[in-house]
Amino acid sequence: MASQSELLEAKRAVQYFEIPARSILNRTKPNMPFRWTINPYRGCEFGCKYCYARYTHEFMEMDARDFEDKIYAKSAAAHLLRQELGRIDRKDHIAIGTATDPYQPAERRYGRTRSILEVFARERGRYLGITTKSDLVLRDVELLKRVAKGNVLGIHMTITTLDEKLARLLEPRAPRPELRLEAVRRLRAAGICVSVFPNPIMPGLTDGERQLDRLARAAHDAGAMSFGGGPLFLMPTAQRVFLPFLEKEFPDLVSRYREMFAKSAYLGREYKDALEQRVRRIRERYGLASGFIEYRPELWIEEQMDLWSLATSTTTSPTN
Ligand code: SF4
C-alpha cells in the first residue's frame, strides 16, 4: 500500500557551499533608510515566491530557482567586518538581511550571523537593523541584548499574513506566522526593540484593510513597537517565479498582475498612495510607530556619566 501511495512532495535536497567574500559591508544607493547592508549568505532556503533577491543568483549565472536550493555561506564574515567597520561613519545605519534571511536554516550550521553579532557586541554607537522571518533569532537573545546595550538595535520581523495556508503558499519553508509572533513577544520581553513589517504587501492577496488591521493588532498585542510596509515590486527575475506561481494557485489574479507589471517592476503612484494611507491609518489605530526606533543605549549613558564625572572633578579642582 505504502509503495503505491502518491508522493505528496518530492524531497528537496538543499546544497550548501562556502563562498569567499572580498567584503561584507555593501554600500546602498542613495535614498535608502540605511547606508550599508550585510548579507551573511547568498540564497535563501525559505523560498518566498515574491522574493526580489533571486537576482543575486543570476549574477552568479544560475537560475533564479537555484536561489532557494543552493545556499552560499560567506567565509570570514566576522574578520572582514572587523576590518571594514573602522572605515565607516559610526552614525551610518547598517541593515542585516536585505537579500537573504540571516536566520534561515543554514545559520544553524554555519553561524555567520552570530559571528557578525559578536563583532557588534564589542562595538559602541552603531545603528543596526536585522530583518528576518525566523524564530531562530531567539537563539541569540542574550547576544542581541549585549549588542543593544552599546548600539541602537532593531529587529524587524516580516509577517506578510496571519493566514497560515496563504503563508505556506507564499513562503513555503519559512516559519509559521504564529512562531514569528511568538518571537516578537519574546524579544520584547527581553527588552529588545521589535517591529513587524508585512512586506511586501501584495495586491489582492495581503493588502485588504481587515487583513492588515488584524496583523497590526496581533503585532501590537505581541509588543511590537512599529508597523509599516510597502507594496510588492517584481523585477523580471522575480516575475519568472511569481507569475507561474499565481497561475497555479491564484489563476484569477494572473491577468491583472501581468497588466500591473507589464511596463514596470513597480506599482503605480495611485495604488502606492492609497496603500500608504491605509497602512498609516491602521498603524495609528494601534499607536504604533512607522519605522526604526531610536533610543539611548545603556552603555552610552554609562560612558557619558564617566566622562561627566571626569569633567566635574576637573572643574572642582582647577589647581590639580
Ligand atoms: S525570507 Fe527574504 S530573502 Fe528569504 S526567500 Fe523570503 S523574501 Fe527572499
Residues whose N, C-alpha, C, O or C-beta is under 5 A from the ligand:
A	BS01	SF4	C44 F46 G47 C48 C51 A53 A99 T100 D101 K133
